[in-house]
Amino acid sequence: MTGPMNLFESVNRQFDEAADLLDLSQELRELLRTPYREITVAMPIRMEDGTLKVFKGYRVQHNGVRGPQKGGLRFHPDLSLDDVRALASLNTWKTAVVNIPFGGAKGCIQCDPSKLSPHELEMLTRRYISKISMVLGPTRDIISPDLNTNAQTMAWVMDEYGRKNGHQPACVTGKPLELGGSQGREAATGKGVALCTREAWTRVLGRDLKGARVILQGFGNVGGHGARFLHELGARVVAVADLGGAVRRTEGLDIPALLAHARQNRGTVAGFPGGEAFDPADLWDQAGDILIPAALGGVLTEATAPRVKASLIVEGANAPTTPGADRILRERDILVIPDILANAGGATVSYFEWVQNLQHVFWNEAEIFEKEEKILLQAFREVEEQVRRHRCSWRTGALVLALERVRKANELRGW
Ligand code: NAD
């Protein structure tokens, strides 16, 4: 799923480019690259058909010098430990880019959620949390939703953690509102993707967002909300692909109608009557201005990058671009706004949820979005400044900013 180079190697290669610019010593590189703690657990589950199945789960805590480690929990059938390491380290850099007081972690339960009943998924989530709860908690490691997990999953996480540790909603973010979730958390990542798209397209590239053609891979939490905000900003979403199929319409898809269709059809855009169906594998060849990968990692490769027609790529997904593809996109002068900036809205509002839980206060959606925008625009400008200073890519600029912050915190705390 991650191509010939594994995801951790590929993230570390990006890390090295930034480390070179900062002239970081080998010792420091090793320290900052190496995950702090890695846990593998086995979860035996009695399935509804009576059989016993053993599932595997991982939690990697990458770095916690700037605060409790924070990261998503994902259900996925073939994510490796190295993939989880890579995603955990990206979270360290992401929280540092937006300057929120968290480190980076990531977790995965190896399973295909489409083949499990809600009861089986609940049992699996509870087993996983019960096995790793000793390293979780509001001051240690905070779980949030990710690929294939949602507010319901986070409710199970909170409940299971609470069995041993008492009621502590700040141990998990992305919870339902009824259980201390935050207004705006669900839409936060998509909102941030839309904000970064607006900034990059209008301010950096000097173009008009009205009528700009957007192509999307993934129409879940990130892609769906991202499409909604971009549609509201006047962009035209002309093609969307997901696991079930793909639809396109040159004049722009009716996004509210497409969202309603997906809600009624197990989350997929397939079968949408307001557009023409096409093969999702042809997504990369579609004509458009802005491409937003918002599904899996490793999809922009040396094979797909040359096919891209857009002049801006905004990474909604984590690690969608391989280093080989990055090189091709740079040569082709396609601007890439990296994941650790573009999709940091989710981490930012997770931080707001944590703050609200700890202080027993609640902010409304307008307050949340206003605070999110302030943080993201600040980070966007700070990355832009690094890009100017070092004449580097936006990915390297974001990593330089993050590495500096993590290195400094490490130095102040000591070893
Ligand atoms: P989701 O499960 O809500 O949606 C995933 C979408 O991707 C679905 O539309 C699915 O059909 C599609 N998809 C899955 N496999 C695909 C394939 N092989 N080809 C085409 N489409 C495919 O997940 P999400 O929360 O929207 O996360 C999407 C990405 O964004 C992930 O990389 C995740 O790590 C990243 N991310 C999510 C958040 C968040 O707050 N949810 C925050 C930061 C980054």
Boltz pocket constraint, residues with backbone or C-beta under 6 A from the ligand:
constraints:
  - pocket:
      binder: B
      contacts: [[A, 145], [A, 146], [A, 147], [A, 148], [A, 149], [A, 185], [A, 186], [A, 189], [A, 217], [A, 218], [A, 219], [A, 220], [A, 221], [A, 222], [A, 223], [A, 241], [A, 242], [A, 243], [A, 244], [A, 267], [A, 280], [A, 294], [A, 295], [A, 296], [A, 297], [A, 316], [A, 317], [A, 318], [A, 343], [A, 344], [A, 346], [A, 347]]
      max_distance: 6.0
